[in-house]
Amino acid sequence: MEKLKQRILEQSSILSSDVLRMDAIINHQVDPKLTMEMGQEFAKKFAEYGITKVITIESSGIPAAFATAYELGVPLVFARRKKTLIADPDAYIERVPSFTKGMVTDIMVSKEFLSSEDKLLFIDDIIANGDAARGLIKIIERSGATLAGMGVVVEKSFQSGGRMLREQGIKVEALVKIASLDNGKIKFE
């Protein structure tokens, strides 16, 4: 998506050779029009896969996942990062490290929202090392649902996450791939 690349160049900042801050685009502020265009792109890429639900991880993945679910006409399920008083005690739970947050958290999905009948499309904002993705994929596998593929808004292809998932046979579609953040410059693939 050329429009997304342009916005990344204009509104993001490089914090290190590994970290790109995109708060003005997808992680803190959300442009509804651009986000709906992202959803349309993902829906096109996975239109023939018989998706029954879109799944993501709280919180930055929710806008793009919502737009995708809307375009596909299916429900959106998201893995929670915090247990609440009303959380389902019968949930799938995985402990996952977060590259950008620099901490380990639990993600959980209520068992009532996933079944062996589901064909899931996993949408996320960014893939770096793929730790959170691996955790959600374990939950999907334990539920008996089928993972049709994964769409990511931004893949940092200089890190191993996307490559590792593809090596496992998972279809990963990125709207934008960043090859490098070296020397304070964004280099797209």
C-alpha positions in Angstrom: 0.0 0.0 0.0 1.7 3.1 -1.2 -0.5 5.4 0.9 0.5 3.5 4.0 4.2 3.7 3.1 3.9 7.5 2.6 2.2 7.9 6.0 4.9 5.8 7.6 7.6 8.1 6.1 5.7 11.3 7.1 4.4 10.4 10.6 6.6 7.7 12.2 9.9 8.0 14.0 12.8 5.6 14.3 13.7 4.9 17.9 16.5 2.4 17.2 17.6 0.1 14.4 14.9 -2.3 15.7 12.0 -0.1 16.8 9.8 2.1 14.7 7.3 4.3 16.5 4.0 4.5 14.5 1.8 6.1 17.2 0.3 8.6 14.8 -0.8 5.9 12.3 -1.8 2.7 14.1 -0.6 2.4 17.7 -2.1 5.4 19.5 -4.0 7.4 16.9 -6.0 5.7 14.2 -7.0 7.2 10.8 -10.4 5.5 10.1 -10.3 6.0 6.3 -6.8 4.5 6.0 -7.7 1.7 8.4 -10.8 0.8 6.4 -8.6 0.7 3.3 -6.2 -1.7 5.1 -9.2 -3.9 5.9 -10.3 -3.9 2.2 -6.8 -5.0 1.2 -6.7 -7.9 3.7 -10.2 -8.9 2.7 -9.2 -9.1 -0.9 -6.1 -11.1 -0.1 -8.1 -13.7 1.9 -11.5 -13.5 0.1 -11.3 -17.1 -1.2 -10.4 -18.7 2.2 -13.9 -19.2 3.7 -13.0 -17.1 6.8 -15.6 -17.4 9.6 -13.9 -15.1 12.1 -11.0 -12.6 12.3 -8.8 -12.8 15.4 -6.2 -10.4 16.8 -4.5 -9.5 20.0 -5.5 -6.5 22.2 -5.0 -3.6 21.5 -3.1 -2.1 18.5 -4.3 -4.9 16.2 -8.0 -4.2 16.8 -8.6 -1.4 14.3 -7.2 -3.2 11.3 -8.8 -6.5 12.4 -12.1 -4.7 12.8 -11.9 -3.2 9.4 -11.1 -6.6 7.9 -13.9 -8.4 9.7 -16.3 -5.7 8.6 -15.2 -6.1 4.9 -15.5 -9.9 5.2 -18.8 -9.7 7.0 -17.6 -11.9 9.9 -17.2 -11.5 13.7 -14.0 -10.2 15.3 -12.5 -12.0 18.3 -9.6 -10.5 20.2 -7.2 -12.0 22.7 -7.3 -10.0 25.9 -4.1 -9.0 27.7 -5.7 -8.3 31.0 -7.9 -10.5 33.0 -11.0 -8.7 34.2 -13.5 -9.6 37.0 -16.0 -10.7 34.4 -13.5 -12.7 32.3 -14.5 -16.2 31.4 -12.6 -18.5 33.8 -12.7 -21.2 31.0 -10.3 -19.5 28.5 -7.3 -20.5 26.4 -4.3 -18.7 27.9 -0.7 -18.3 26.6 2.2 -16.4 28.1 3.9 -14.3 25.5 6.8 -11.8 25.5 6.2 -8.5 23.7 9.1 -7.1 21.7 8.0 -3.4 21.8 6.5 -3.5 25.3 9.6 -5.2 26.7 7.6 -7.5 29.0 5.8 -10.8 29.2 2.0 -10.9 29.4 -0.7 -13.5 29.2 -3.1 -13.4 26.3 -6.5 -15.1 26.7 -9.5 -16.0 24.5 -12.7 -17.3 25.9 -13.4 -20.9 24.7 -16.9 -19.9 23.8 -15.6 -17.8 20.9 -13.5 -20.4 19.1 -14.5 -23.8 17.8 -13.2 -26.5 15.5 -15.7 -25.2 12.9 -13.9 -21.8 12.7 -11.6 -20.8 9.9 -9.6 -17.9 11.3 -7.8 -15.0 9.8 -5.3 -13.5 12.2 -4.7 -9.8 11.7 -2.0 -7.8 13.6 -0.4 -4.4 13.5 3.3 -5.3 13.4 5.3 -8.5 13.3 8.8 -8.3 14.6 10.1 -11.5 16.2 6.7 -13.2 16.2 6.4 -14.1 19.8 2.9 -12.8 20.3 1.8 -14.4 17.0 3.2 -17.8 18.1 1.2 -17.5 21.4 -2.1 -16.8 19.6 -1.4 -19.6 17.1 -1.0 -22.0 20.0 -4.4 -20.9 21.3 -5.9 -21.4 17.8 -4.4 -24.9 17.6 -5.7 -25.9 21.0 -9.2 -24.7 20.1 -9.3 -27.0 17.1 -10.0 -24.0 14.8 -8.1 -23.7 11.5 -5.8 -20.8 10.8 -6.3 -19.7 7.2 -3.5 -17.1 7.4 -2.2 -13.9 8.9 -2.3 -10.4 7.7 0.0 -7.8 9.2 0.0 -4.0 8.6 3.8 -3.8 8.9 6.3 -6.6 8.8 9.8 -5.8 9.9 11.3 -8.3 7.5 14.8 -7.8 9.0 13.5 -9.6 12.1 12.5 -13.3 12.1 8.8 -13.3 12.9 7.2 -13.3 9.4 9.9 -15.6 7.9 9.5 -18.1 10.8 5.7 -18.3 10.3 6.0 -18.8 6.6 8.5 -21.6 7.2 5.8 -23.2 9.3 3.5 -23.1 6.3 1.4 -20.2 7.4 0.3 -17.7 4.7 1.5 -14.3 5.9 0.5 -11.2 3.9 2.0 -7.8 4.9 0.7 -4.5 3.6 4.2 -3.0 4.0 7.5 -4.7 4.5 10.4 -2.8 6.1 13.8 -4.2 5.2 15.8 -1.9 7.5 15.8 1.0 10.0 19.6 1.4 10.0 21.2 4.8 10.0 17.9 6.5 10.9 16.3 5.7 7.6 13.3 3.5 6.7 14.1 1.2 3.9 11.1 -0.6 2.4 11.4 -4.0 0.8 
